[in-house]
Amino acid sequence: MTFQRARSAEQREVRRRAILETTSAMLDEMPVAEVTLNELSRRVGLAKTAVLRYFESREAVLLDLMDDRTATWLAELEVELADGVDSSRSAPERAEQMADVLSRSLAAQTVLCDLFGAQGGVLEHNVSVEVVRRHKRASLGNLAVMADLIRRHLPEVDDRAELFCLHALIMGGALAAYATPPPSLLAVYESEPALAVHHVDLRTALRLAIITSLVGMLPRP
């Protein structure tokens, strides 16, 4: 940054974006649970009290980052669905294709899945009413965008699209926690392979969960 103190709205936004980008880089190296304000402050080059002028808590930073990353992912998903779902196929066939695309795309978003997994139990705590309100508005906006994408390629789900999308994101967060076992568990699996019978491959597990949910929401013949 070329200024010592953020005085204008533009400078404050630059500093805010720097905090989010630094947090994003940290999440490429470590899970959500290991991100701390102290380390974030050190990496961004600001005192912890200065960071707290822009975000009231660690959780507030991560919620904003989750909203930003979700919007970016949905822009990519729009292209992936357009390429991967054939509108001339039957509804069950399009549901299969959609499950392929969604599971592949979401499984590649490991940081985003980690954030989804922490959302309800961690990130929406230790934040003010206003932060939660802003986050929920952004989340609902992203959910509406995703639901529109689903309806575009599988209109048969109709008004159940948002519920499906919510379920898909929750499943992504929940399954991701089991797809990256800690070193101690990996050591157990290596020493006793029979115990790894239910070790989760994220994309495979997501595809099964997504297709089950999608088919369940299609109208009955």
ABEGO torsion letter per residue (X at the ends): XABABBABAAAAAAAAAAAAAAAAAAAAABBAAABBAAAAAAAAGBBAAAAAAABABAAAAAAAAAAAAAAAAAAAAAAAAAAABBAABBAAAAAAAAAAAAAAAAAABAAAAAAAAAAAAAAABGBBAAAAAAAAAAAAAAAAAAAAAAAAABAAAEAAAAAAAAAAAAAAAAAAAAABBBAAAAAAAAABAAAAAABBBAAAAAAAAAAAAAAAABBBX
